[in-house]
């Protein structure tokens, strides 16, 4: 079994933990490789281009936090991912640094469970060139630097849903419902729910509300504006600048992300901790 390791090199704790992990692997004669950027930071020759890791390895280890795991997920499709959180408790990176070695040993022994997480896939054709992007959390179209308020036109299975005058539109999975969509007023959706959430960003009508739809729908988004360039973001990364009239098609991806489950922790514990549910309010706090 060969492990691919992706490290948040901007966090000293993650880099230090990666060095410990190297020693642990070497002592047990286990095979591993880092993505090229992580390897350069760690000064190791065990490196490969991140695009090749899925073909070379059997299991991914993400050292950092939820952002690192989201980044890793774009290269780990079909392979299990062990998410190690070196900072605050995360929704996706379920294992603490103290739990890391036990998680790896369970994977080596084959005694582990998987959480399958649905992905989105965005398609767009520009100048006769087709582009495809995936997202574990969300696909977002925003007004960016456009000085006025554009209209975002959305259709579901070919039928128009609405024309939203807003700062943008978020299409989120159940996994992504606790990310950008939540901060924009969207609902929390339990993991593995077969739904997507459409959340307008700062809509200019008080009657506009987030909408939950089944994940078998085909969603189309276009921007109605006389000019301008509008960022298409997938999991927080700008993938394309859109022109008025460009149509983005969003579907459920055929490939899920396979997260190794921490059976000592459940989603509701994480939710209560992150969102401070059930804590008594004290005067002055």
C-alpha positions as CSV (number, residue, x, y, z in Angstrom):
1,X,0.0,0.0,0.0
2,X,1.3,3.4,-1.0
3,X,0.3,6.7,0.7
4,X,0.1,10.1,-1.0
5,X,0.6,13.0,1.5
6,X,-0.5,16.6,0.9
7,X,0.6,19.2,3.4
8,X,-0.5,22.7,4.2
9,X,3.0,24.1,4.0
10,X,1.9,27.5,5.3
11,X,1.2,26.0,8.7
12,X,4.2,25.2,10.8
13,X,2.3,22.6,12.8
14,X,1.4,20.7,9.6
15,X,5.0,20.7,8.4
16,X,6.3,19.5,11.8
17,X,3.7,16.7,11.8
18,X,4.8,15.7,8.2
19,X,8.4,15.3,9.4
20,X,7.2,13.1,12.3
21,X,5.1,11.1,9.8
22,X,8.1,10.6,7.5
23,X,10.1,9.1,10.5
24,X,7.1,6.9,11.4
25,X,6.8,5.6,7.8
26,X,10.5,5.0,7.5
27,X,10.6,2.9,10.7
28,X,7.9,0.6,9.4
29,X,9.2,0.5,5.8
30,X,6.0,1.9,4.4
31,X,5.8,3.4,0.9
32,X,4.8,7.0,0.6
33,X,5.2,10.1,-1.7
34,X,4.4,13.8,-1.3
35,X,3.1,16.2,-3.8
36,X,5.9,18.2,-5.3
37,X,5.2,21.4,-3.4
38,X,5.1,19.6,0.0
39,X,8.2,17.6,-0.9
40,X,10.2,20.8,-1.7
41,X,9.2,22.3,1.7
42,X,10.2,19.1,3.5
43,X,13.4,18.6,1.5
44,X,12.5,15.1,0.5
45,X,13.0,13.4,-2.9
46,X,9.9,11.3,-2.5
47,X,7.8,13.6,-4.7
48,X,5.5,13.5,-7.6
49,X,3.3,15.9,-9.5
50,X,0.0,16.2,-7.7
51,X,-1.9,15.3,-10.8
52,X,-0.1,11.9,-10.8
53,X,-0.8,10.9,-7.2
54,X,-4.1,9.3,-7.8
55,X,-2.5,6.8,-10.3
56,X,0.5,6.2,-8.1
57,X,-1.1,5.7,-4.7
58,X,-3.8,3.8,-2.8
59,X,-4.6,6.2,0.0
60,X,-4.3,10.0,0.5
61,X,-3.4,11.8,3.8
62,X,-4.3,15.4,4.1
63,X,-2.3,17.4,6.8
64,X,-3.8,20.8,7.5
65,X,-7.5,21.5,7.9
66,X,-10.7,21.5,5.8
67,X,-9.1,23.8,3.2
68,X,-6.2,21.3,2.7
69,X,-8.7,18.4,2.4
70,X,-10.8,20.3,-0.1
71,X,-7.6,20.9,-2.2
72,X,-6.6,17.3,-1.9
73,X,-10.1,16.1,-2.9
74,X,-9.6,17.4,-6.4
75,X,-6.8,14.9,-7.0
76,X,-8.0,11.9,-4.8
77,X,-11.2,10.8,-6.6
78,X,-11.9,7.1,-6.1
79,X,-9.2,6.8,-3.3
80,X,-9.7,7.0,0.5
81,X,-8.6,10.2,2.2
82,X,-7.5,10.5,5.8
83,X,-8.1,14.1,6.9
84,X,-5.8,15.2,9.7
85,X,-6.7,18.5,11.3
86,X,-3.8,20.3,12.9
87,X,-5.8,23.4,13.9
88,X,-9.3,24.0,15.1
89,X,-11.9,21.2,14.8
90,X,-13.0,20.7,11.2
91,X,-16.1,19.5,9.5
92,X,-14.1,17.4,6.9
93,X,-10.7,16.7,8.5
94,X,-12.0,14.5,11.3
95,X,-8.9,13.2,12.9
96,X,-6.7,15.1,15.3
97,X,-2.9,14.7,15.2
98,X,-3.1,12.4,18.2
99,X,-5.5,10.1,16.2
100,X,-3.4,10.1,13.0
101,X,-1.4,7.0,13.5
102,X,-4.3,4.9,14.7
103,X,-6.2,6.0,11.6
104,X,-3.4,4.9,9.3
105,X,-3.0,1.6,11.1
106,X,-6.8,0.9,10.7
107,X,-6.4,1.6,6.9
108,X,-3.4,-0.7,6.7
109,X,-5.4,-3.4,8.5
110,X,-8.5,-2.8,6.4
111,X,-10.6,-2.0,9.4
112,X,-12.0,1.4,8.5
113,X,-15.2,2.9,7.3
114,X,-15.8,5.4,4.5
115,X,-18.0,8.5,4.3
116,X,-18.9,8.9,0.6
117,X,-19.4,12.6,-0.1
118,X,-21.2,13.8,-3.3
119,X,-19.4,16.2,-5.6
120,X,-20.7,18.8,-8.1
121,X,-19.5,19.0,-11.6
122,X,-19.7,22.3,-13.6
123,X,-19.6,22.4,-17.4
124,X,-19.1,25.3,-19.7
125,X,-18.3,25.7,-23.4
126,X,-16.5,28.9,-24.3
127,X,-15.2,29.6,-27.9
128,X,-16.0,26.0,-28.8
129,X,-13.8,24.7,-26.0
130,X,-15.5,22.6,-23.3
131,X,-14.3,23.0,-19.7
132,X,-15.2,20.7,-16.7
133,X,-14.6,21.5,-13.0
134,X,-15.5,19.5,-9.9
135,X,-16.3,20.8,-6.4
136,X,-16.9,19.0,-3.1
137,X,-18.3,22.1,-1.4
138,X,-19.8,24.5,-3.9
139,X,-19.9,26.1,-7.3
140,X,-20.3,29.8,-7.1
141,X,-20.9,32.5,-9.7
142,X,-20.3,36.0,-8.3
143,X,-20.5,39.6,-9.6
144,X,-16.9,40.2,-8.7
145,X,-15.7,43.7,-9.5
146,X,-18.8,44.5,-11.6
147,X,-20.1,47.8,-10.3
148,X,-23.8,47.2,-10.7
149,X,-26.2,44.4,-9.7
150,X,-26.5,41.8,-12.4
151,X,-29.3,39.2,-12.7
152,X,-28.4,35.6,-12.3
153,X,-30.8,33.4,-14.3
154,X,-31.3,29.8,-13.1
155,X,-33.1,26.9,-14.8
156,X,-33.8,23.5,-13.4
157,X,-34.1,20.7,-16.0
158,X,-34.7,23.3,-18.7
159,X,-37.4,25.2,-16.8
160,X,-36.7,28.6,-15.5
161,X,-36.6,28.8,-11.7
162,X,-36.0,32.6,-11.3
163,X,-33.9,35.6,-12.2
164,X,-32.1,36.7,-9.1
165,X,-30.7,40.2,-8.7
166,X,-27.9,39.5,-6.2
167,X,-24.2,39.6,-5.6
168,X,-23.9,36.0,-6.7
169,X,-25.3,32.4,-6.6
170,X,-24.0,29.5,-4.6
171,X,-24.8,25.9,-5.5
172,X,-23.8,23.7,-2.5
173,X,-23.7,20.0,-1.7
174,X,-24.8,18.8,1.7
175,X,-21.1,18.8,2.6
176,X,-20.8,22.4,1.5
177,X,-23.9,23.5,3.3
178,X,-21.8,24.4,6.3
179,X,-19.4,26.5,4.3
180,X,-20.1,29.7,2.2
181,X,-23.7,28.8,1.8
182,X,-24.3,28.9,5.6
183,X,-22.6,32.3,5.9
184,X,-24.9,33.5,3.1
185,X,-28.0,32.4,5.1
186,X,-28.4,28.9,3.7
187,X,-29.6,25.9,5.8
188,X,-27.4,23.1,7.3
189,X,-28.0,19.9,5.4
190,X,-27.1,16.5,7.0
191,X,-24.3,14.7,5.2
192,X,-25.3,12.1,2.5
193,X,-28.6,13.9,1.9
194,X,-29.4,13.6,-1.7
195,X,-30.0,17.3,-2.2
196,X,-28.3,20.5,-3.3
197,X,-28.8,24.0,-2.0
198,X,-29.2,27.1,-4.1
199,X,-28.3,30.2,-2.0
200,X,-28.4,33.7,-3.4
201,X,-25.7,36.0,-2.1
202,X,-27.1,39.3,-0.7
203,X,-30.3,39.2,-2.9
204,X,-31.9,42.5,-3.6
205,X,-35.4,41.3,-2.7
206,X,-36.4,40.3,0.8
207,X,-38.7,37.6,-0.5
208,X,-35.8,35.6,-2.0
209,X,-34.8,32.6,0.1
210,X,-32.4,29.6,-0.3
211,X,-33.9,26.6,-2.1
212,X,-33.2,22.9,-1.4
213,X,-33.6,20.7,-4.5
214,X,-33.0,17.0,-5.3
215,X,-29.5,16.2,-6.5
216,X,-30.7,14.6,-9.8
217,X,-31.5,18.1,-11.2
218,X,-29.6,19.7,-14.0
219,X,-28.9,23.4,-13.0
220,X,-28.1,26.0,-15.5
221,X,-26.8,29.5,-14.6
222,X,-26.2,32.5,-16.8
223,X,-25.6,36.2,-16.1
224,X,-27.8,38.9,-17.6
225,X,-25.7,42.0,-17.8
226,X,-24.7,44.4,-20.7
227,X,-21.0,43.8,-20.0
228,X,-18.5,42.7,-17.3
229,X,-16.6,39.6,-16.2
230,X,-18.0,37.3,-13.5
231,X,-15.9,34.8,-11.5
232,X,-16.8,31.1,-11.6
233,X,-15.5,29.6,-8.3
234,X,-15.3,25.9,-7.4
235,X,-14.4,25.3,-3.8
236,X,-13.1,28.8,-3.4
237,X,-10.8,28.8,-6.5
238,X,-11.5,30.9,-9.5
239,X,-11.8,28.6,-12.5
240,X,-13.0,30.9,-15.2
241,X,-14.1,34.5,-15.8
242,X,-17.6,34.4,-17.4
243,X,-19.1,36.7,-19.9
244,X,-22.8,37.8,-20.0
245,X,-24.7,35.0,-21.7
246,X,-22.3,32.2,-20.9
247,X,-24.2,29.2,-19.6
248,X,-22.8,27.0,-16.7
249,X,-24.3,23.6,-16.3
250,X,-24.1,22.0,-12.9
251,X,-24.8,18.4,-12.2
252,X,-24.1,15.7,-9.6
253,X,-20.7,14.2,-10.4
254,X,-20.4,10.5,-11.0
255,X,-17.4,10.4,-8.7
256,X,-17.7,10.8,-4.9
257,X,-15.0,11.7,-2.5
258,X,-14.2,8.9,-0.1
259,X,-13.4,10.2,3.4
260,X,-12.0,7.8,6.0
261,X,-14.5,8.0,8.9
262,X,-13.5,8.8,12.5
263,X,-15.8,6.4,14.4
264,X,-15.0,8.1,17.7
265,X,-16.6,11.3,16.5
266,X,-19.9,12.0,14.9
267,X,-21.2,14.8,12.7
268,X,-23.6,16.2,15.3
269,X,-20.8,16.5,17.9
270,X,-18.8,18.5,15.4
271,X,-21.8,20.6,14.5
272,X,-22.6,21.5,18.1
273,X,-19.0,22.4,18.8
274,X,-18.4,24.5,15.7
275,X,-21.8,26.4,15.9
276,X,-21.8,26.6,19.7
277,X,-25.2,25.0,19.9
278,X,-26.6,24.2,23.4
279,X,-24.2,26.5,25.2
280,X,-25.7,28.8,27.9
281,X,-25.3,32.5,27.3
282,X,-23.5,34.2,30.1
283,X,-23.9,38.0,30.7
284,X,-21.0,39.9,29.2
285,X,-20.1,37.1,26.7
